[in-house]
């Protein structure tokens, strides 16, 4: 009876080791499929199907379960990657919008500064024209007074 239990235990151990080896082979094949280009991927998938077909029912069941877990993990990784990409695109868009707003404000400020400078220049020119007009007017009055004084003296003599 003891040897019978030993044989069963040994058979179970060998079976599990075979399954572990098969699982490792499946993992290796799945990784190779992930990394392969499309043409080679098709060939590797067909080879994996053949290997699974040669397994017994328990090994097939385990292999399919393992592949499902791998696919689930791959899908989760893709979703995380897609989410990261979306977040990155959103941040880039927000940064561009922020930069655009800053650039628009800078341009508006430059335009306002330019308008203020033009207004100041116009005021300075008006002031200069007024001063020139006032100076010219006072010179004309002086000349007029001098002429009037000169005519007045001649007329008195």
C-alpha positions as CSV (number, residue, x, y, z in Angstrom):
1,X,0.0,0.0,0.0
2,X,2.9,2.3,0.9
3,X,4.5,1.9,-2.5
4,X,1.1,2.5,-4.2
5,X,0.9,5.9,-2.5
6,X,4.5,6.6,-3.4
7,X,3.8,5.8,-7.1
8,X,0.7,8.0,-7.1
9,X,2.6,10.9,-5.4
10,X,5.4,10.5,-7.9
11,X,2.9,10.4,-10.8
12,X,1.2,13.6,-9.5
13,X,4.6,15.3,-9.0
14,X,5.7,14.4,-12.6
15,X,2.3,15.5,-13.9
16,X,2.6,18.9,-12.1
17,X,6.2,19.2,-13.3
18,X,5.1,18.5,-16.8
19,X,2.3,21.1,-16.4
20,X,4.8,23.6,-15.0
21,X,7.1,22.9,-18.0
22,X,4.2,23.2,-20.4
23,X,3.1,26.4,-18.7
24,X,6.6,27.8,-19.0
25,X,6.6,26.8,-22.7
26,X,3.3,28.5,-23.2
27,X,4.5,31.6,-21.4
28,X,7.6,31.6,-23.7
29,X,5.5,31.1,-26.8
30,X,3.0,33.9,-25.7
31,X,5.9,36.3,-25.1
32,X,7.3,35.4,-28.5
33,X,3.9,36.1,-30.1
34,X,3.7,39.5,-28.4
35,X,7.2,40.5,-29.6
36,X,6.8,39.1,-33.2
37,X,6.0,41.1,-36.4
38,X,2.5,40.3,-37.9
39,X,3.7,37.6,-40.4
40,X,5.8,35.8,-37.8
41,X,3.0,36.2,-35.3
42,X,0.6,34.2,-37.4
43,X,3.0,31.3,-37.7
44,X,3.7,31.4,-33.9
45,X,0.0,31.3,-33.1
46,X,-0.5,28.3,-35.4
47,X,2.4,26.5,-33.7
48,X,0.9,27.3,-30.3
49,X,-2.5,25.9,-31.4
50,X,-0.8,22.7,-32.5
51,X,1.0,22.4,-29.2
52,X,-2.2,22.9,-27.2
53,X,-4.0,20.3,-29.4
54,X,-1.3,17.7,-28.5
55,X,-1.9,18.3,-24.7
56,X,-4.3,16.3,-22.6
57,X,-7.5,17.9,-21.4
58,X,-6.1,19.2,-18.1
59,X,-3.0,20.7,-19.8
60,X,-5.3,22.3,-22.4
61,X,-7.5,23.7,-19.7
62,X,-4.6,25.1,-17.8
63,X,-3.0,26.5,-21.0
64,X,-6.2,28.2,-22.0
65,X,-6.7,29.6,-18.5
66,X,-3.1,30.9,-18.5
67,X,-3.6,32.5,-22.0
68,X,-6.8,34.2,-20.7
69,X,-4.9,35.6,-17.8
70,X,-2.1,36.8,-20.1
71,X,-4.6,38.4,-22.5
72,X,-6.4,40.0,-19.5
73,X,-3.0,41.4,-18.3
74,X,-2.2,42.6,-21.8
75,X,-5.6,44.3,-22.1
76,X,-5.1,46.0,-18.7
77,X,-1.6,47.1,-19.8
78,X,-3.0,48.5,-23.0
79,X,-5.8,50.4,-21.1
80,X,-3.2,51.8,-18.7
81,X,-1.0,52.9,-21.6
82,X,-4.0,54.4,-23.4
83,X,-5.0,56.3,-20.2
84,X,-1.4,57.6,-19.8
85,X,-1.3,58.7,-23.4
86,X,-4.7,60.5,-23.0
87,X,-3.4,62.2,-19.9
88,X,-0.2,63.2,-21.6
89,X,-2.2,64.5,-24.6
90,X,-4.5,66.4,-22.3
91,X,-1.6,68.0,-20.4
92,X,0.1,68.9,-23.7
93,X,-3.1,70.5,-24.9
94,X,-3.5,72.4,-21.7
95,X,0.1,73.6,-21.9
96,X,-0.4,74.8,-25.5
97,X,-3.6,76.6,-24.5
98,X,-1.9,78.2,-21.6
99,X,1.0,79.2,-23.8
100,X,-1.4,80.6,-26.4
101,X,-3.2,82.6,-23.7
102,X,0.1,84.0,-22.4
103,X,1.2,84.9,-26.0
104,X,-2.2,86.7,-26.6
105,X,-1.8,88.7,-23.4
106,X,1.7,89.6,-24.3
107,X,0.6,90.7,-27.8
108,X,-2.2,92.8,-26.3
109,X,0.2,94.4,-23.8
110,X,2.6,95.2,-26.7
111,X,-0.3,96.8,-28.7
112,X,-1.4,98.8,-25.7
113,X,2.2,100.0,-25.1
114,X,2.5,100.9,-28.8
115,X,-0.8,102.9,-28.7
116,X,0.3,104.7,-25.5
117,X,3.7,105.6,-27.2
118,X,1.8,106.9,-30.2
119,X,-0.5,109.0,-28.0
120,X,2.5,110.4,-26.1
121,X,4.3,111.2,-29.3
122,X,1.2,113.0,-30.7
123,X,0.8,114.9,-27.4
124,X,4.5,115.9,-27.6
125,X,4.0,117.1,-31.2
126,X,0.9,119.1,-30.2
127,X,2.8,120.7,-27.3
128,X,5.7,121.5,-29.6
129,X,3.3,123.0,-32.2
130,X,1.6,125.0,-29.5
131,X,4.9,126.3,-28.2
132,X,6.1,127.1,-31.8
133,X,2.8,128.9,-32.4
134,X,3.1,130.8,-29.2
135,X,6.7,131.7,-29.9
136,X,5.8,132.7,-33.5
137,X,2.8,134.8,-32.2
138,X,5.0,136.5,-29.6
139,X,7.6,137.3,-32.3
140,X,5.0,138.7,-34.6
141,X,3.6,140.9,-31.8
142,X,7.2,142.1,-31.0
143,X,7.8,142.9,-34.6
144,X,4.4,144.6,-34.9
145,X,5.2,146.6,-31.8
146,X,8.6,147.5,-33.2
147,X,7.1,148.5,-36.5
148,X,4.4,150.6,-34.7
149,X,7.1,152.2,-32.5
150,X,9.2,152.9,-35.6
151,X,6.3,154.5,-37.5
152,X,5.2,156.4,-34.5
153,X,8.7,158.1,-34.1
154,X,8.9,159.0,-37.7
155,X,5.4,160.4,-37.7
156,X,6.2,162.6,-34.7
157,X,9.3,164.1,-36.2
